[in-house]
Amino acid sequence: MKFLRVFLAVLLLFAVVLSIGCAARQTVQKETTVEEPTTGVVEEPTPEVAKTSGKKYIVKKGDTLWDISAQGSIYNDSFQWPLLFKANRDQVEDPDIIEVNQELDVKTDWSNIEVNDAIQKAKDTPPYVPHTTPRKKLPLRY
C-alpha cells in the first residue's frame, strides 16, 4: 500500500512538472531572425514603372509568396503575401502556384486598411494542400 502511495505521488509530481514545463514553452517570444541572402532578385524599377508598381521581383526555384513577402526588401512580413497576390492577379491565378522566372510587381503604396486586411486574410487562409494546377475556386476572396 505504501508503495502505491509513493508511486502515485511520484506520478503526480511528474505530471505537474511536465505541465509547468510545457506551459512555459508556449510563451510567445519576440521573433529574431537573421537576414539570409535572398533566393530571388529584387530589381529597382525604371522611373516610368515606379509610378504604378514599386519594385519587381523575379521568382526563383523554391520561392513562395509567403517567403517572398517575408524578405526585408519586400514587405518584411510573411502575412502580407496576399498583397503580392493582389498586385499580380493578372498573372497569378492561384497564390499557391507561381512559376520560376515569373516577374512579380511589388506594390509599396498600400494603405493601412489594405495591409491589415491582407494580414487577416493570410491568417484566415486554410492550411496548404499540395496541388499542381490552379484551383477553380480559392478558399478566400483575396
TORNU-660731 format. One record per residue: residue number from 1; residue in one letter; z, x, y of N, C-alpha, C in turn. Coordinates in steps of 0.05 Angstrom, whole numbers. Each point is the difference from the previous one (the first is absolute). Layout:
<gulos>
+------+-------+--------+--------+--------+--------+--------+--------+--------+--------+--------+
| baro | torse |   n_pz |   n_px |   n_py |  ca_pz |  ca_px |  ca_py |   c_pz |   c_px |   c_py |
+------+-------+--------+--------+--------+--------+--------+--------+--------+--------+--------+
|  NUM |     A |      Z |      X |      Y |      Z |      X |      Y |      Z |      X |      Y |
...
+------+-------+--------+--------+--------+--------+--------+--------+--------+--------+--------+
</gulos>
This chain:
<gulos>
+------+-------+--------+--------+--------+--------+--------+--------+--------+--------+--------+
| baro | torse |   n_pz |   n_px |   n_py |  ca_pz |  ca_px |  ca_py |   c_pz |   c_px |   c_py |
+------+-------+--------+--------+--------+--------+--------+--------+--------+--------+--------+
|    1 |     M |      0 |     16 |    -24 |      0 |    -16 |     24 |      0 |     17 |     25 |
|    2 |     K |     16 |     22 |      0 |      1 |     18 |     23 |    -27 |     13 |      4 |
|    3 |     F |    -13 |      7 |    -22 |    -27 |     12 |      2 |    -20 |    -19 |     14 |
|    4 |     L |      2 |    -26 |     -7 |    -18 |    -20 |     12 |      5 |     -2 |     30 |
|    5 |     R |     25 |      1 |      9 |      7 |     -2 |     28 |    -11 |     25 |     15 |
|    6 |     V |      4 |     23 |    -11 |    -10 |     25 |     12 |    -30 |     -1 |      2 |
|    7 |     F |    -13 |     -8 |    -22 |    -29 |     -2 |      0 |    -10 |    -19 |     22 |
|    8 |     L |     12 |    -24 |      2 |     -8 |    -19 |     21 |      5 |     11 |     28 |
|    9 |     A |     22 |     14 |      4 |      6 |     12 |     26 |    -21 |     21 |      7 |
|   10 |     V |     -7 |     17 |    -19 |    -20 |     20 |      5 |    -27 |    -13 |      5 |
|   11 |     L |     -7 |    -20 |    -15 |    -25 |    -15 |      4 |     -1 |    -13 |     28 |
|   12 |     L |     23 |    -12 |      8 |      1 |    -13 |     26 |     -2 |     21 |     22 |
|   13 |     L |     13 |     23 |     -3 |     -2 |     21 |     20 |    -28 |     11 |      2 |
|   14 |     F |    -13 |      4 |    -23 |    -28 |      9 |      0 |    -18 |    -20 |     15 |
|   15 |     A |      4 |    -26 |     -5 |    -17 |    -20 |     13 |      5 |      0 |     30 |
|   16 |     V |     25 |      4 |      9 |      5 |      0 |     29 |    -13 |     25 |     12 |
|   17 |     V |      3 |     23 |    -12 |    -12 |     25 |     11 |    -30 |     -3 |      1 |
|   18 |     L |    -11 |    -10 |    -21 |    -29 |     -4 |     -1 |    -10 |    -19 |     21 |
|   19 |     S |     14 |    -22 |      4 |     -9 |    -19 |     21 |      3 |     11 |     28 |
|   20 |     I |     22 |     15 |      5 |      3 |     13 |     26 |    -21 |     21 |      5 |
|   21 |     G |     -6 |     15 |    -21 |    -21 |     21 |      3 |    -27 |    -13 |      5 |
|   22 |     C |     -7 |    -21 |    -14 |    -26 |    -14 |      4 |     -1 |    -12 |     28 |
|   23 |     A |     22 |    -12 |      9 |      0 |    -13 |     26 |     -4 |     21 |     22 |
|   24 |     A |     12 |     24 |     -4 |     -2 |     21 |     20 |    -29 |     10 |      2 |
|   25 |     R |    -14 |      0 |    -22 |    -28 |      9 |      0 |    -19 |    -19 |     13 |
|   26 |     Q |      8 |    -25 |      4 |    -17 |    -20 |     11 |      0 |      0 |     30 |
|   27 |     T |     16 |     16 |     13 |      0 |      1 |     29 |    -26 |     10 |     10 |
|   28 |     V |     -9 |    -12 |     22 |    -25 |      8 |     12 |      4 |     23 |     19 |
|   29 |     Q |    -15 |     21 |     -5 |      2 |     23 |     17 |    -26 |      3 |     15 |
|   30 |     K |      3 |     12 |     24 |    -23 |      4 |     16 |    -20 |     19 |    -15 |
|   31 |     E |    -24 |     -9 |     -1 |    -20 |     15 |    -15 |     -9 |     24 |     16 |
|   32 |     T |      1 |     23 |    -13 |    -10 |     24 |     12 |    -23 |     10 |    -16 |
|   33 |     T |    -22 |      4 |     13 |    -24 |      9 |    -15 |     -9 |     26 |     12 |
|   34 |     V |    -12 |     16 |    -17 |    -12 |     24 |      9 |    -30 |     -5 |      3 |
|   35 |     E |    -11 |      5 |     22 |    -28 |     -5 |      5 |    -16 |     18 |    -18 |
|   36 |     E |    -15 |    -12 |    -18 |    -17 |     15 |    -18 |    -28 |      0 |     11 |
|   37 |     P |    -17 |     19 |     -8 |    -27 |      0 |     10 |    -14 |    -26 |    -10 |
|   38 |     T |    -15 |    -12 |     18 |    -14 |    -25 |     -7 |    -23 |      6 |    -19 |
|   39 |     T |     -6 |    -20 |    -16 |    -23 |      3 |    -19 |    -26 |     -8 |     14 |
|   40 |     G |      1 |    -16 |     21 |    -24 |     -8 |     13 |     -4 |     15 |     26 |
|   41 |     V |    -21 |     -7 |     13 |     -7 |     14 |     25 |      2 |    -21 |     22 |
|   42 |     V |     15 |      6 |     21 |      1 |    -17 |     23 |    -18 |     12 |     21 |
|   43 |     E |    -19 |    -16 |      9 |    -19 |      9 |     20 |      6 |    -14 |     26 |
|   44 |     E |      1 |     15 |     21 |      3 |    -12 |     27 |    -27 |    -12 |      7 |
|   45 |     P |      0 |    -24 |     11 |    -25 |    -14 |      6 |    -14 |     12 |     25 |
|   46 |     T |    -25 |     -6 |      2 |    -15 |      7 |     24 |      9 |    -20 |     21 |
|   47 |     P |     -3 |      6 |     26 |      9 |    -18 |     21 |    -10 |    -29 |     -3 |
|   48 |     E |    -25 |     -4 |     -8 |    -10 |    -27 |     -2 |     13 |    -16 |    -23 |
|   49 |     V |      9 |     13 |    -21 |     13 |    -13 |    -23 |     29 |     -5 |      8 |
|   50 |     A |     12 |     17 |     16 |     28 |     -2 |      7 |      7 |    -27 |     13 |
|   51 |     K |    -19 |    -12 |     14 |      5 |    -25 |     14 |      7 |    -22 |    -19 |
|   52 |     T |    -12 |      1 |    -25 |      3 |    -23 |    -18 |     17 |      6 |    -24 |
|   53 |     S |      1 |     25 |    -10 |     12 |      3 |    -26 |     23 |     21 |     -2 |
|   54 |     G |      5 |     16 |     19 |     21 |     20 |     -3 |    -11 |     24 |    -15 |
|   55 |     K |      9 |      5 |    -25 |     -9 |     23 |    -15 |    -16 |     -9 |    -25 |
|   56 |     K |    -10 |     19 |    -14 |    -14 |     -4 |    -25 |     15 |     15 |    -22 |
|   57 |     Y |      0 |    -10 |    -24 |     12 |     13 |    -23 |    -19 |     -1 |    -23 |
|   58 |     I |     -6 |     23 |    -12 |    -18 |      1 |    -23 |     18 |     -1 |    -26 |
|   59 |     V |     -5 |    -19 |    -16 |     16 |     -4 |    -25 |     -6 |     22 |    -20 |
|   60 |     K |     22 |     11 |    -11 |     -2 |     21 |    -20 |      9 |    -12 |    -27 |
|   61 |     K |     -6 |     14 |    -22 |      7 |     -9 |    -26 |     31 |     -4 |     -2 |
|   62 |     G |      8 |    -22 |    -10 |     29 |     -6 |     -4 |     12 |    -14 |     24 |
|   63 |     D |    -14 |     -3 |     22 |     11 |    -13 |     24 |      4 |    -30 |     -5 |
|   64 |     T |     20 |    -11 |     13 |      4 |    -29 |      1 |      6 |     -7 |     29 |
|   65 |     L |     -4 |    -25 |      8 |      7 |     -7 |     27 |     30 |      5 |      6 |
|   66 |     W |     17 |     -4 |    -20 |     28 |      6 |      2 |      5 |     29 |      8 |
|   67 |     D |    -13 |     18 |    -15 |      4 |     29 |      5 |    -13 |      9 |     27 |
|   68 |     I |    -23 |    -11 |      6 |    -13 |      7 |     25 |     16 |     -8 |     24 |
|   69 |     S |     10 |    -25 |      0 |     16 |    -10 |     23 |     26 |     15 |      3 |
|   70 |     A |     10 |     13 |    -22 |     25 |     15 |      2 |     -3 |     27 |     14 |
|   71 |     Q |    -24 |      9 |      2 |     -5 |     27 |     12 |      8 |      0 |     30 |
|   72 |     G |     12 |     21 |      8 |      8 |      3 |     28 |    -22 |     -3 |     20 |
|   73 |     S |    -24 |      8 |     -8 |    -23 |     -1 |     18 |    -12 |    -28 |      1 |
|   74 |     I |      9 |    -18 |    -18 |    -10 |    -27 |      0 |     22 |    -18 |     12 |
|   75 |     Y |     15 |    -14 |    -17 |     21 |    -18 |     11 |     29 |     10 |     -6 |
|   76 |     N |      2 |     19 |    -18 |     27 |     11 |     -7 |     18 |    -21 |    -13 |
|   77 |     D |    -12 |    -20 |    -12 |     15 |    -22 |    -13 |    -18 |    -13 |    -21 |
|   78 |     S |      8 |      3 |    -25 |    -15 |    -12 |    -23 |     -3 |    -30 |      3 |
|   79 |     F |     20 |    -13 |     11 |      0 |    -29 |      2 |    -21 |    -10 |     21 |
|   80 |     Q |    -13 |     17 |     14 |    -20 |     -9 |     19 |    -28 |      1 |    -12 |
|   81 |     W |     -2 |      3 |    -26 |    -27 |      1 |    -13 |    -17 |    -25 |      6 |
|   82 |     P |     12 |    -24 |      3 |    -17 |    -23 |      6 |    -16 |      3 |     26 |
|   83 |     L |     10 |     17 |     19 |    -15 |      5 |     24 |    -26 |     15 |     -6 |
|   84 |     L |      1 |     19 |    -19 |    -24 |     14 |     -8 |    -20 |    -19 |    -13 |
|   85 |     F |     11 |    -18 |    -17 |    -17 |    -19 |    -13 |    -13 |    -19 |     20 |
|   86 |     K |     16 |    -10 |     19 |    -10 |    -18 |     21 |    -21 |     13 |     17 |
|   87 |     A |      3 |     26 |      6 |    -19 |     14 |     17 |    -26 |      6 |    -15 |
|   88 |     N |      1 |     -2 |    -26 |    -24 |      8 |    -16 |     -9 |    -23 |    -18 |
|   89 |     R |      6 |    -25 |      7 |     -9 |    -23 |    -17 |    -30 |     -1 |     -3 |
|   90 |     D |    -15 |     12 |     18 |    -29 |      0 |     -3 |    -10 |     17 |    -23 |
|   91 |     Q |     17 |     19 |     -9 |     -9 |     17 |    -22 |     20 |      1 |    -24 |
|   92 |     V |     23 |    -12 |      3 |     20 |     -1 |    -22 |      5 |    -29 |     -7 |
|   93 |     E |     -8 |     -8 |    -24 |      4 |    -27 |    -10 |     28 |     -4 |    -10 |
|   94 |     D |     11 |     20 |    -14 |     26 |     -2 |    -13 |     16 |     25 |      8 |
|   95 |     P |     24 |     -4 |     10 |     15 |     23 |      9 |      8 |     20 |    -22 |
|   96 |     D |     -2 |     -9 |    -25 |      6 |     18 |    -22 |    -23 |     18 |     -7 |
|   97 |     I |    -24 |     -6 |     10 |    -24 |     15 |     -8 |    -13 |     12 |     25 |
|   98 |     I |      3 |     26 |      3 |    -15 |     15 |     20 |    -15 |     22 |    -14 |
|   99 |     E |    -22 |      9 |     12 |    -18 |     19 |    -13 |      3 |     28 |     13 |
|  100 |     V |     -3 |     20 |    -17 |      0 |     28 |      9 |    -23 |      3 |     20 |
|  101 |     N |      4 |     14 |     21 |    -19 |      5 |     22 |     -4 |    -24 |     18 |
|  102 |     Q |     14 |    -21 |     -4 |     -2 |    -23 |     18 |     13 |      7 |     26 |
|  103 |     E |    -13 |     -7 |     22 |     10 |      6 |     27 |     15 |    -24 |     11 |
|  104 |     L |     26 |      3 |      3 |     16 |    -22 |      9 |      6 |      3 |     30 |
|  105 |     D |      0 |    -23 |     14 |      8 |      0 |     28 |     31 |     -1 |      0 |
|  106 |     V |     12 |     16 |     18 |     29 |     -1 |      3 |      5 |    -10 |     29 |
|  107 |     K |      4 |    -25 |      2 |      5 |    -13 |     26 |     28 |      7 |      8 |
|  108 |     T |      4 |      7 |     25 |     27 |      8 |      9 |     11 |    -18 |     22 |
|  109 |     D |    -14 |    -20 |      9 |     10 |    -16 |     22 |      9 |    -28 |    -10 |
|  110 |     W |     15 |      0 |    -22 |     11 |    -25 |    -10 |     24 |     -8 |     17 |
|  111 |     S |      3 |    -26 |      3 |     24 |    -10 |     14 |     24 |      2 |    -18 |
|  112 |     N |     24 |     -2 |     11 |     25 |      0 |    -16 |      0 |    -24 |    -19 |
|  113 |     I |    -10 |    -22 |      8 |     -1 |    -24 |    -17 |    -18 |      5 |    -24 |
|  114 |     E |    -23 |     12 |      5 |    -18 |      6 |    -22 |     12 |     21 |    -20 |
|  115 |     V |     13 |     20 |     11 |     13 |     20 |    -17 |     22 |    -13 |    -17 |
|  116 |     N |     17 |    -15 |     13 |     22 |    -13 |    -15 |    -11 |    -20 |    -21 |
|  117 |     D |    -21 |    -14 |      6 |    -13 |    -18 |    -19 |    -11 |     15 |    -24 |
|  118 |     A |    -13 |     23 |      6 |    -11 |     16 |    -22 |     22 |     11 |    -18 |
|  119 |     I |     22 |      9 |     12 |     23 |     10 |    -16 |     11 |    -22 |    -18 |
|  120 |     Q |      3 |    -24 |     11 |     10 |    -22 |    -16 |    -19 |     -7 |    -22 |
|  121 |     K |    -26 |      0 |      5 |    -20 |     -6 |    -21 |      1 |     21 |    -22 |
|  122 |     A |      3 |     25 |      8 |      2 |     21 |    -20 |     25 |     -4 |    -18 |
|  123 |     K |     22 |     -9 |     12 |     24 |     -5 |    -16 |     -4 |    -24 |    -18 |
|  124 |     D |    -16 |    -20 |      9 |     -4 |    -25 |    -15 |    -21 |      3 |    -22 |
|  125 |     T |    -15 |     22 |      1 |    -22 |      4 |    -19 |     12 |      4 |    -28 |
|  126 |     P |    -11 |    -15 |    -20 |     11 |      3 |    -27 |     -6 |     28 |    -11 |
|  127 |     P |     14 |      8 |    -21 |     -5 |     26 |    -12 |    -29 |      4 |     -8 |
|  128 |     Y |     -9 |     25 |      1 |    -27 |      8 |     -7 |     -6 |     -6 |    -29 |
|  129 |     V |    -22 |    -13 |     -5 |    -10 |     -4 |    -28 |    -27 |     14 |     -1 |
|  130 |     P |     -3 |     20 |    -18 |    -25 |     15 |      0 |    -25 |    -18 |     -4 |
|  131 |     H |    -21 |      6 |     15 |    -26 |    -13 |     -3 |    -21 |     18 |     12 |
|  132 |     T |    -25 |     -4 |     -9 |    -22 |     18 |      9 |    -20 |    -15 |     17 |
|  133 |     T |      1 |    -26 |      0 |    -19 |    -15 |     17 |     16 |    -15 |     21 |
|  134 |     P |    -11 |     -5 |     23 |     15 |    -14 |     21 |      8 |    -28 |     -9 |
|  135 |     R |     24 |     -8 |      7 |      9 |    -27 |     -7 |    -14 |    -21 |     17 |
|  136 |     K |     -5 |    -23 |    -12 |    -13 |    -22 |     15 |     19 |    -11 |     21 |
|  137 |     K |     26 |     -2 |     -8 |     20 |    -11 |     19 |     23 |     20 |      2 |
|  138 |     L |      6 |      8 |     24 |     22 |     19 |      4 |     27 |    -15 |      0 |
|  139 |     P |     22 |     13 |     -7 |     25 |    -14 |     -2 |     11 |    -10 |     26 |
|  140 |     L |     -7 |     13 |     22 |      9 |     -8 |     27 |    -24 |      0 |     19 |
|  141 |     R |      3 |    -13 |     22 |    -20 |      0 |     21 |      6 |     22 |     19 |
|  142 |     Y |    -13 |     23 |     -4 |      5 |     24 |     16 |    -14 |     -2 |     27 |
+------+-------+--------+--------+--------+--------+--------+--------+--------+--------+--------+
</gulos>
